[in-house]
């Protein structure tokens, strides 16, 4: 049962990173001069989403 929960958590993380990448790509296409700032925000957001996925993995292993 824990593997199913972790699988759902990873799907959520994948969707979150995909939406963030889409938003960053669209914003960079509209305003190329903001690329460095948008890239920084994208990397931070991706790190937070991946951290949540890793927390889900750890919780799955603990329980």
C-alpha positions as CSV (number, residue, x, y, z in Angstrom):
1,X,0.0,0.0,0.0
2,X,2.9,2.4,0.7
3,X,4.3,2.0,-2.8
4,X,1.0,3.2,-4.2
5,X,1.1,6.3,-2.1
6,X,4.6,7.0,-3.1
7,X,3.8,6.5,-6.7
8,X,1.0,9.0,-6.4
9,X,3.3,11.4,-4.7
10,X,5.9,11.1,-7.5
11,X,3.1,11.8,-10.1
12,X,2.2,14.9,-8.2
13,X,5.8,16.1,-8.1
14,X,6.2,15.4,-11.9
15,X,3.1,17.4,-12.6
16,X,4.3,20.2,-10.4
17,X,7.7,20.4,-12.1
18,X,6.1,20.2,-15.5
19,X,3.8,23.1,-14.7
20,X,6.7,25.1,-13.4
21,X,8.8,24.4,-16.5
22,X,5.9,25.4,-18.7
23,X,5.4,28.7,-16.8
24,X,9.1,29.5,-16.9
25,X,9.4,28.7,-20.6
26,X,6.4,30.9,-21.4
27,X,7.6,33.8,-19.3
28,X,11.1,33.6,-20.9
29,X,9.6,33.5,-24.3
30,X,7.6,36.7,-23.5
31,X,10.4,38.6,-21.8
32,X,13.8,37.1,-22.6
33,X,15.6,39.8,-20.5
34,X,14.2,38.2,-17.4
35,X,15.7,34.8,-18.1
36,X,18.2,34.8,-15.2
37,X,15.6,35.8,-12.5
38,X,13.1,33.3,-13.9
39,X,15.6,30.5,-14.0
40,X,16.5,31.1,-10.4
41,X,12.9,31.0,-9.3
42,X,12.3,27.9,-11.4
43,X,15.2,26.0,-9.8
44,X,14.1,27.0,-6.3
45,X,10.5,25.8,-7.1
46,X,11.7,22.6,-8.5
47,X,13.9,21.9,-5.5
48,X,10.9,22.4,-3.2
49,X,8.7,20.1,-5.2
50,X,11.4,17.4,-5.3
51,X,11.9,17.8,-1.5
52,X,8.2,17.1,-1.0
53,X,8.6,14.0,-3.2
54,X,11.6,12.8,-1.1
55,X,9.7,13.4,2.1
56,X,6.9,11.2,0.8
57,X,9.5,8.5,0.0
58,X,10.9,8.7,3.5
59,X,7.5,8.5,5.1
60,X,6.7,5.5,2.9
61,X,9.8,3.7,4.1
62,X,9.2,4.6,7.8
63,X,5.6,3.3,7.9
